[in-house]
Amino acid sequence: MQKISQRYIVGATLEQAVQRMRSLNRQGFGVTVDVLGESIANLTQAEAGVGAYLETLDAIGAHGLDATVSVKPSALGLLLDPQYCEQAVGRIVQAAEDCGTAVCIDMEDVSCTDMEISLFNGLHAAGRQVSIALQAYLRRTGVDLERLLAHGSRLRICKGIYLEQPQHLVPGAQSDRAAINPYFLQHVERCFESGTFVSVATHDAALIRQVTALAERRGVARSQFEFQMLLGVCEPLRDRLKEQGYLVRIYLPYGNDWYGYSTRRMKENPAIAAHVVKAMFLRR
Ligand SMILES: Cc1cc2nc3c(=O)[nH]c(=O)nc-3n(C[C@H](O)[C@H](O)[C@H](O)COP(=O)(O)OP(=O)(O)OC[C@H]3O[C@@H](n4cnc5c(N)ncnc54)[C@H](O)[C@@H]3O)c2cc1C
């Protein structure tokens, strides 16, 4: 498992993350860093997570890197003490602003949706440099999106990665990932219409073609949106997009808690894990 996850995770140390950020920046990619640390049992662990983000942001500032950070509020105490979490994320956002960058709040499972939107709204209303991810597989997202756009919020649209009950999902989403695409595209179109910057987080080549065609048709400037992809996934596609002049940002996870991250990736796409495992064995 550790060998497999090396493809998706840059390593355990900040030094490794900085090296990879530099290399990706040199190749023309932006980065968003996720400091891994998912399941926490107490606020001491949450505080350690805050510390890791602050160190990461120090390094981003010191090396002048083109890198934002992405945070999962549950790793920063959301489910243990929402007030603590709010000030923890606030401290990370402050550090990001101090080094001229921003924070994206990842969206987690449906038990967190309302709390994460509310956390975002508080920070955004205070004029902080923050964006939030919305999941196109959720029925509620159209409504959430309109409320957020009304306040000029900066958004990331993704399909969604958690295993949710069918009543939360758009029709067809449970059995067919492509069934999410029309909703995804609609959300991106609403962001284009409202003129807000949007991050389009997907590796789905057909969907990406639809997004670029939509942007062309509507005359949306390439500075108004970016594609985001996970480290180690669909690299030829991301390289092509960059060569075509689109902004591309790589989601770069690092840290010791690689297990939770890798197992989610494997659950999401077991076929890929099988290919990686096969390649690993064939190399020997
Ligand atoms: C930058 C970024 C940020 C994200 N943030 C969030 C978030 O905040 N909340 C959330 O719920 N989800 C998040 N996700 C995950 C996202 O919701 C999807 O689960 C994930 O991106 C796979 O969906 P897809 O859009 O690529 O389309 P899919 O239809 O799932 O996949 C399309 C094709 O992409 C390729 N592919 C997809 N995933 C992989 C993989 N892991 N390995 C290899 N090939 C793959 C395959 O060829 C697949 O056929 C994020 C994804 C990205 C890229």
The ligand as an SDF file (V2000), in Angstrom:
LIG
                    3D

 53 58  0  0  0  0  0  0  0  0999 V2000
   -7.9370   19.0140   -7.1270 C   0  0  0  0  0  0  0  0  0  0  0  0
   -9.0250   18.1560   -6.6050 C   0  0  0  0  0  0  0  0  0  0  0  0
   -9.6780   18.5070   -5.4420 C   0  0  0  0  0  0  0  0  0  0  0  0
  -10.7170   17.7120   -4.9520 C   0  0  0  0  0  0  0  0  0  0  0  0
  -11.3830   18.1070   -3.8230 N   0  0  0  0  0  0  0  0  0  0  0  0
  -12.4200   17.3810   -3.3830 C   0  0  0  0  0  0  0  0  0  0  0  0
  -13.2130   17.8000   -2.2780 C   0  0  0  0  0  0  0  0  0  0  0  0
  -12.9830   18.8430   -1.6820 O   0  0  0  0  0  0  0  0  0  0  0  0
  -14.2430   17.0060   -1.8870 N   0  0  0  0  0  0  0  0  0  0  0  0
  -14.5530   15.8440   -2.5400 C   0  0  0  0  0  0  0  0  0  0  0  0
  -15.5290   15.1870   -2.1630 O   0  0  0  0  0  0  0  0  0  0  0  0
  -13.8110   15.4290   -3.5800 N   0  0  0  0  0  0  0  0  0  0  0  0
  -12.7720   16.1530   -4.0150 C   0  0  0  0  0  0  0  0  0  0  0  0
  -12.0510   15.7190   -5.0970 N   0  0  0  0  0  0  0  0  0  0  0  0
  -12.2940   14.3810   -5.6510 C   0  0  0  0  0  0  0  0  0  0  0  0
  -13.3390   14.4190   -6.7350 C   0  0  0  0  0  0  0  0  0  0  0  0
  -14.5790   14.7160   -6.1420 O   0  0  0  0  0  0  0  0  0  0  0  0
  -13.4400   13.0840   -7.4890 C   0  0  0  0  0  0  0  0  0  0  0  0
  -13.8120   12.0710   -6.6500 O   0  0  0  0  0  0  0  0  0  0  0  0
  -12.1960   12.6750   -8.2090 C   0  0  0  0  0  0  0  0  0  0  0  0
  -11.5540   13.7570   -8.7760 O   0  0  0  0  0  0  0  0  0  0  0  0
  -12.5490   11.6950   -9.3370 C   0  0  0  0  0  0  0  0  0  0  0  0
  -13.5280   12.2420  -10.1290 O   0  0  0  0  0  0  0  0  0  0  0  0
  -13.2820   12.7930  -11.6020 P   0  0  0  0  0  0  0  0  0  0  0  0
  -13.9250   14.1190  -11.6840 O   0  0  0  0  0  0  0  0  0  0  0  0
  -11.8680   12.7520  -11.9640 O   0  0  0  0  0  0  0  0  0  0  0  0
  -14.1800   11.8690  -12.5140 O   0  0  0  0  0  0  0  0  0  0  0  0
  -14.3990   10.2950  -12.5700 P   0  0  0  0  0  0  0  0  0  0  0  0
  -15.5670   10.1180  -13.4610 O   0  0  0  0  0  0  0  0  0  0  0  0
  -14.4410    9.6850  -11.2330 O   0  0  0  0  0  0  0  0  0  0  0  0
  -13.0960    9.8210  -13.3050 O   0  0  0  0  0  0  0  0  0  0  0  0
  -12.8460   10.1640  -14.6570 C   0  0  0  0  0  0  0  0  0  0  0  0
  -11.5830    9.4470  -15.1090 C   0  0  0  0  0  0  0  0  0  0  0  0
  -10.4610   10.0320  -14.4520 O   0  0  0  0  0  0  0  0  0  0  0  0
   -9.5120    9.0420  -14.1260 C   0  0  0  0  0  0  0  0  0  0  0  0
   -9.3510    9.0310  -12.6580 N   0  0  0  0  0  0  0  0  0  0  0  0
  -10.1720    9.5830  -11.7530 C   0  0  0  0  0  0  0  0  0  0  0  0
   -9.7020    9.4040  -10.5070 N   0  0  0  0  0  0  0  0  0  0  0  0
   -8.5500    8.7030  -10.6330 C   0  0  0  0  0  0  0  0  0  0  0  0
   -7.5720    8.1990   -9.7170 C   0  0  0  0  0  0  0  0  0  0  0  0
   -7.6620    8.3890   -8.3890 N   0  0  0  0  0  0  0  0  0  0  0  0
   -6.5080    7.5550  -10.2190 N   0  0  0  0  0  0  0  0  0  0  0  0
   -6.3690    7.4020  -11.5530 C   0  0  0  0  0  0  0  0  0  0  0  0
   -7.2510    7.8350  -12.4680 N   0  0  0  0  0  0  0  0  0  0  0  0
   -8.3170    8.4780  -12.0240 C   0  0  0  0  0  0  0  0  0  0  0  0
  -10.0330    7.7380  -14.6660 C   0  0  0  0  0  0  0  0  0  0  0  0
   -9.5230    7.5780  -15.9600 O   0  0  0  0  0  0  0  0  0  0  0  0
  -11.5240    7.9720  -14.7250 C   0  0  0  0  0  0  0  0  0  0  0  0
  -12.1570    7.1900  -15.6670 O   0  0  0  0  0  0  0  0  0  0  0  0
  -11.0680   16.5170   -5.6370 C   0  0  0  0  0  0  0  0  0  0  0  0
  -10.4280   16.1940   -6.8230 C   0  0  0  0  0  0  0  0  0  0  0  0
   -9.4370   16.9870   -7.3300 C   0  0  0  0  0  0  0  0  0  0  0  0
   -8.8210   16.6350   -8.6230 C   0  0  0  0  0  0  0  0  0  0  0  0
  1  2  1  0
  2  3  1  0
  2 52  2  0
  3  4  2  0
  4  5  1  0
  4 50  1  0
  5  6  2  0
  6  7  1  0
  6 13  1  0
  7  8  2  0
  7  9  1  0
  9 10  1  0
 10 11  2  0
 10 12  1  0
 12 13  2  0
 13 14  1  0
 14 15  1  0
 14 50  1  0
 15 16  1  0
 16 17  1  0
 16 18  1  0
 18 19  1  0
 18 20  1  0
 20 21  1  0
 20 22  1  0
 22 23  1  0
 23 24  1  0
 24 25  2  0
 24 26  1  0
 24 27  1  0
 27 28  1  0
 28 29  2  0
 28 30  1  0
 28 31  1  0
 31 32  1  0
 32 33  1  0
 33 34  1  0
 33 48  1  0
 34 35  1  0
 35 36  1  0
 35 46  1  0
 36 37  1  0
 36 45  1  0
 37 38  2  0
 38 39  1  0
 39 40  1  0
 39 45  2  0
 40 41  1  0
 40 42  2  0
 42 43  1  0
 43 44  2  0
 44 45  1  0
 46 47  1  0
 46 48  1  0
 48 49  1  0
 50 51  2  0
 51 52  1  0
 52 53  1  0
M  END
$$$$
